[in-house]
């Protein structure tokens, strides 16, 4: 199995920790390691030669810094941001050319997975399913709260049970719901959060591109044909920016016959680190339910996240449910429940 880490996102909802030149996957948000280093750690059961990283040209040096064991030839550069269907398709085309018949796992660099053993076990189950049944498999997790920031999948019939792991047929995808819809999903109990952790044979995925996105398929084939040659860079630079900008879900997954999609139920301790409220939720807290980092003195502060990544001392008094983040790039102060709106500000789009 080859793992492809997607590390090209901008992380605009985490400004000022996440900035254009060093977005969230290259930041220490939940531990003393960056998110991309955390991602590599949970893939330690793979040889570094079996790990690929998709990123953009501006962040190649950061990938090399934090992922030094991954061969430079395994760093897939996106010349333009064309969403996940393009970068996943390119990775699949390259891996299929260099390792025909190989299985590919799609892993996000900005996710948190606490249960490493479960993660490895479910990836291996998904790998075997991909080999034996040519299915497109997704490792999903129980929806523990009515979260409106995540997508959901509705479970179809139970397909099989492997080592106490339930494999379901997909019923349907549900995009980010309203709060009332999310509450109903939780009550019904047959919905899971969609993690986007995909496992499939590259050849199987590419056949779906050929069927549903033939123009994209032809362009990816043209690029991959030149991989490893002197013409690769120029071919990539000329063709990749012309690819349709669309997600893998809209381009492929929502068009595939649901019986060809395997849903693997898991308990990963998973979170998508998309905003400061999520960081507060997944972190260990002090007696007042605060998450703090840096030089901070506080009095009567509760349920808050306070990061001070400067040498100046910060004093906070009499506040509840706030996010305060101070870095060399700026200062954020907001109600914790409002931090999702950061992207609306010009500063949050840096």
C-alpha positions in Angstrom: 0.0 0.0 0.0 1.1 3.6 -0.8 -0.1 6.5 1.3 -0.7 9.9 -0.2 -0.7 12.7 2.3 -2.6 15.8 1.1 -0.7 18.8 2.4 -1.7 21.7 0.1 -4.4 23.4 2.1 -4.3 27.0 3.3 -5.9 26.7 6.8 -7.4 30.2 6.7 -9.7 29.6 9.7 -6.7 29.3 11.9 -5.1 32.7 11.4 -2.7 34.0 12.8 -1.2 30.6 13.6 -1.8 29.4 10.1 -0.5 31.8 7.4 0.0 31.6 3.7 3.7 30.9 3.9 3.3 28.3 6.6 -0.3 26.9 6.8 -1.7 24.8 9.6 -0.3 21.4 8.5 3.2 22.9 9.2 2.2 24.3 12.6 2.2 22.8 16.2 -1.4 23.0 17.0 -2.2 20.1 19.3 1.2 18.8 20.4 4.9 19.6 20.3 4.9 18.3 16.7 3.5 19.8 13.6 0.3 18.3 12.2 2.2 16.8 9.2 4.8 15.2 11.6 1.8 13.7 13.5 0.5 12.3 10.3 3.8 10.7 9.4 4.0 9.2 12.9 0.8 7.3 12.5 2.0 6.0 9.1 5.2 4.6 10.7 4.2 1.1 9.8 4.9 2.0 6.2 8.4 2.4 4.7 9.1 6.1 3.9 9.5 5.0 0.2 5.7 4.1 0.3 4.6 7.6 1.4 3.9 10.3 -1.1 3.1 14.0 -0.2 1.0 16.2 -2.4 1.6 19.9 -1.8 2.2 23.1 -3.8 5.5 24.6 -4.9 5.5 27.3 -2.2 5.5 24.7 0.5 7.9 22.1 -0.9 10.8 23.3 1.4 8.5 22.9 4.5 7.6 19.4 3.4 11.3 18.6 3.0 12.0 20.1 6.4 9.4 18.2 8.4 9.3 15.0 6.2 13.0 14.5 5.6 12.7 10.7 5.4 10.3 10.8 2.5 12.1 10.7 -0.8 12.1 13.9 -2.8 10.8 12.0 -5.8 7.7 11.2 -3.7 6.8 14.8 -3.3 4.1 15.6 -5.8 3.9 19.3 -6.6 0.6 21.0 -7.6 1.4 24.0 -9.9 -2.1 25.3 -9.2 -4.8 24.7 -6.6 -7.4 22.6 -8.5 -9.0 20.9 -5.5 -8.9 17.2 -4.4 -10.0 15.5 -7.6 -7.0 16.8 -9.4 -4.3 16.2 -6.8 -5.7 12.7 -5.9 -6.1 11.8 -9.5 -2.5 12.9 -10.3 -1.1 10.9 -7.4 -3.1 7.8 -8.5 -1.9 8.2 -12.1 1.8 8.5 -11.0 1.5 5.5 -8.6 -0.2 3.3 -11.2 2.5 4.1 -13.7 5.4 3.3 -11.2 3.7 0.6 -9.2 0.9 -1.1 -11.4 -1.9 -2.6 -9.4 -1.0 -0.8 -6.2 -3.4 0.2 -3.5 -3.5 3.9 -2.5 -4.6 5.4 0.8 -5.6 9.1 0.9 -4.6 10.8 4.2 -5.0 14.4 5.2 -2.2 16.3 6.9 -4.5 18.4 9.0 -6.5 15.7 10.7 -6.0 14.4 14.2 -6.1 10.7 14.9 -5.6 9.6 18.5 -5.9 5.8 18.0 -2.9 4.9 15.9 -3.4 1.1 16.3 -7.0 1.3 15.1 -5.9 3.5 12.2 -3.3 1.0 11.0 -5.7 -1.9 11.4 -8.5 -0.3 9.5 -6.2 0.8 6.7 -5.1 -2.8 6.2 -8.6 -4.1 6.2 -9.5 -1.5 3.6 -6.4 -2.5 1.5 -7.5 -6.1 1.4 -11.0 -5.1 0.4 -9.6 -2.9 -2.4 -7.5 -5.8 -3.7 -10.2 -8.5 -3.4 -13.4 -6.6 -4.4 -12.1 -3.5 -6.3 -14.2 -1.3 -4.1 -13.7 2.4 -3.2 -13.4 2.3 0.6 -13.8 5.0 3.2 -12.7 4.7 6.8 -15.5 6.5 8.7 -16.1 7.3 12.4 -19.1 7.5 14.7 -20.8 10.9 14.7 -20.5 11.7 18.4 -22.2 15.2 18.2 -24.3 17.1 15.8 -21.4 18.8 14.1 -22.3 21.1 11.2 -18.7 21.4 10.0 -18.4 17.8 8.9 -19.9 15.9 6.0 -21.8 12.6 6.8 -22.4 9.3 5.2 -25.6 7.3 5.6 -25.1 3.6 6.0 -26.7 1.1 3.7 -26.8 -2.7 4.4 -24.1 -4.5 6.4 -21.8 -6.1 3.8 -19.6 -8.2 6.0 -17.7 -8.3 9.3 -13.9 -8.6 9.3 -12.2 -9.1 12.7 -15.1 -7.4 14.5 -15.0 -4.6 12.0 -18.3 -3.8 10.3 -18.2 -3.1 6.6 -21.3 -1.4 5.2 -22.5 -0.6 1.7 -22.9 3.2 1.2 -26.4 4.5 1.1 -25.6 8.2 0.4 -23.4 11.1 1.1 -24.8 14.1 3.1 -22.9 17.4 2.8 -22.5 19.7 5.8 -26.0 19.8 7.3 -27.9 22.3 9.3 -27.9 21.9 13.0 -31.4 20.4 13.0 -30.4 17.9 10.3 -27.2 17.0 12.2 -29.3 16.4 15.3 -31.6 14.1 13.4 -28.6 12.2 12.0 -27.4 11.5 15.5 -30.8 10.4 16.7 -31.2 7.9 13.8 -27.8 6.4 14.5 -27.1 5.2 11.0 -24.9 8.2 10.0 -21.1 8.5 10.3 -18.8 11.5 10.0 -17.1 11.5 6.6 -13.3 11.6 7.3 -12.3 11.5 3.6 -9.8 8.7 4.4 -10.1 6.8 1.1 -8.4 3.5 0.2 -8.6 2.0 -3.3 -6.6 0.5 -6.1 -5.2 3.3 -8.3 -6.4 1.4 -11.4 -9.9 1.1 -10.1 -10.1 4.9 -9.3 -8.7 5.8 -12.7 -11.3 3.8 -14.4 -13.9 5.9 -12.7 -12.1 9.1 -13.9 -12.2 7.6 -17.4 -16.0 7.0 -17.1 -17.1 10.2 -15.2 -14.4 12.7 -16.0 -12.9 11.6 -19.3 -11.2 15.0 -20.1 -9.5 15.0 -16.7 -8.5 11.3 -17.2 -6.8 12.1 -20.5 -4.9 15.0 -19.0 -3.8 13.0 -16.0 -2.6 10.2 -18.3 -0.6 12.7 -20.4 1.1 14.1 -17.3 1.9 10.6 -15.8 3.3 9.4 -19.1 6.0 11.9 -18.7 6.7 11.2 -15.0 10.4 10.5 -14.5 11.4 12.2 -17.7 12.8 15.6 -18.5 9.5 16.6 -20.0 7.6 16.0 -16.8 7.9 19.5 -15.2 6.9 21.4 -18.4 4.0 19.0 -19.0 2.8 19.3 -15.5 3.1 23.1 -15.6 1.1 23.4 -18.8 -1.6 20.8 -18.2 -2.4 20.8 -14.5 -3.7 24.3 -14.2 -6.3 23.5 -16.9 -7.8 20.6 -14.8 -11.4 21.1 -13.6 -11.4 22.6 -10.1 -13.6 20.1 -8.2 -13.5 17.9 -5.2 -13.1 14.1 -5.3 -16.6 13.8 -3.7 -18.4 15.7 -6.4 -16.2 14.4 -9.3 -16.2 10.7 -8.5 -17.7 9.5 -5.2 -21.2 10.9 -5.7 -21.4 9.4 -9.2 -20.3 5.8 -8.3 -22.8 3.1 -7.7 -23.2 3.0 -3.9 -22.7 -0.8 -3.9 -19.1 -0.2 -5.1 -18.3 1.9 -2.1 -17.3 0.2 1.2 -17.8 2.1 4.5 -15.5 0.8 7.2 -16.7 1.7 10.7 -13.9 2.7 13.0 -13.0 4.4 16.3 -10.0 6.5 15.4 -10.3 9.4 17.9 -10.6 11.5 14.8 -11.0 15.3 14.3 -10.6 17.6 11.4 -8.5 20.5 12.9 -10.4 23.2 11.0 -10.9 25.9 13.6 -9.8 27.0 17.1 -13.0 25.6 18.8 -12.0 22.1 17.5 -8.4 22.6 18.9 -10.0 23.5 22.3 -12.2 20.5 22.2 -9.5 17.9 21.5 -6.8 19.3 23.9 -6.2 18.5 27.6 -7.5 21.3 29.8 -6.7 22.8 33.1 -9.1 23.0 36.1 -11.0 25.9 34.6 -11.3 24.1 31.2 -8.8 26.4 29.6 -6.2 25.4 27.0 -3.1 27.7 27.3 0.3 28.0 25.7 3.1 30.5 26.2 3.6 33.3 28.7 0.1 33.8 30.2 -1.2 35.0 33.5 -5.0 34.6 33.9 -7.6 35.2 36.6 -11.2 34.1 36.5 -10.9 32.8 32.9 -12.9 29.7 31.9 -13.6 27.5 28.9 -11.1 29.4 26.7 -8.2 28.8 24.4 -5.3 31.2 24.9 -2.1 30.9 22.8 0.8 33.3 23.2 3.6 32.6 20.7 5.6 35.7 21.5 8.1 36.7 24.2 5.7 39.3 25.7 3.7 38.3 28.7 -0.1 38.1 28.3 -2.6 38.9 31.1 -6.2 37.8 30.7 -8.9 38.5 33.3 -12.6 37.8 33.7 -13.4 36.2 30.4 -15.3 33.0 29.4 -15.6 31.1 26.2 -13.0 33.1 24.2 -10.2 32.5 21.8 -7.1 34.7 22.1 -4.1 33.9 19.8 -1.1 36.2 19.7 1.7 35.5 17.2 4.3 37.6 15.3 1.8 37.7 12.4 -1.2 39.1 14.3 -3.7 38.9 17.2 -7.0 37.2 17.2 -9.6 37.8 19.9 -13.1 36.3 19.5 -15.9 34.4 21.2 -15.1 30.7 20.9 -18.4 30.0 19.2 -17.6 32.6 16.5 -14.1 31.5 15.5 -15.6 29.6 12.5 -16.3 33.1 11.0 -12.6 34.0 10.8 -12.5 33.4 7.0 -15.0 36.2 6.6 -12.3 38.7 7.6 -9.6 39.9 5.3 -7.0 38.9 7.9 -8.3 35.4 8.0 -7.8 35.1 4.2 -4.0 35.7 4.5 
